[in-house]
Amino acid sequence: MGWEEQGTVFAVCCLAGAFVGIGADGYRAWQMSRHTTRSVTIVLDCLLWCVLAVLVCVLMLRMNGGDMRSYVFLALAVGYLVYRQLVGQRIVRLWLSCARTVRSIFRWAWRVLVMLCLPVGWCLRAMRWLIRRITPKRKSPPSEKS
């Protein structure tokens, strides 16, 4: 493998490290917005890192036929650390603001749906009340005397 190919693999691995950081920060922001138990958090952490590891392995297979060299791990670490130092906190704030926006949109939509459904409920209750008032009461059948 020539220097050009190795440089390309290094650059792609740096980008992959940055994307791993974005995914990890997205997960971290989601965890901050949700309150999960410790055991669920542990399971989700393991699942996240397994998925990210599989994605990196697939990338390595596509990029250089699965050759794992030390500079690949170095590039992943460099990409992740540069991402965390330069834009990591901003991305977490962006993820959190997106989560708050989506949550507020769903709350607003739920309130609108409830407000639209209230008249329907009132109409159904009024119809039941009317039906009870209008329908004649059933008379019990006469008992036969023997």
C-alpha positions, 0 to 999 in steps of 0.5 A, spaced: 500 500 500 502 506 497 503 513 501 497 516 498 492 510 499 495 510 507 494 517 507 487 516 504 485 511 509 488 515 515 483 521 513 477 517 512 479 514 519 479 521 522 473 522 519 470 516 522 473 518 529 469 524 528 462 521 526 463 516 532 464 522 536 457 525 533 454 518 535 456 518 542 454 525 543 447 524 540 446 518 545 449 522 551 444 528 549 439 522 549 441 519 555 441 526 558 434 528 556 431 521 558 431 518 565 433 511 565 435 506 570 442 504 571 441 497 568 438 500 562 443 505 561 449 499 562 445 495 556 444 501 552 452 503 553 454 496 551 449 496 545 451 503 542 459 501 542 458 495 539 454 498 533 459 503 533 465 498 533 461 494 527 460 500 523 468 502 524 469 495 522 465 495 516 468 501 514 475 498 514 473 492 510 470 497 505 476 502 505 482 497 505 480 490 505 480 489 512 488 491 514 488 493 521 494 497 522 496 502 528 495 508 524 488 506 523 487 506 531 491 512 531 487 516 526 480 514 529 483 516 536 485 523 533 479 524 529 475 523 536 479 527 540 479 533 535 472 533 534 471 533 542 475 538 543 473 543 537 465 542 537 463 536 542 460 541 547 456 545 541 454 538 538 451 536 545 447 543 546 445 542 539 442 535 540 439 537 546 435 543 543 433 539 538 430 534 543 427 539 547 424 542 540 421 535 538 418 534 545 415 541 545 412 540 538 409 533 540 406 536 547 403 542 543 400 537 538 397 533 543 394 539 546 391 541 540 389 533 539 385 533 546 382 540 544 379 537 538 377 531 541 373 535 547 367 537 543 367 530 540 366 527 547 361 532 549 357 530 543 357 523 545 355 524 552 350 528 550 347 523 545 347 518 550 343 522 555 338 524 550 338 516 548 336 515 555 331 520 556 327 519 549 327 511 549 321 508 553 323 504 559 321 497 558 316 494 562 317 487 565 313 482 562 306 480 566 307 474 571 303 468 569 298 466 575 297 459 576 
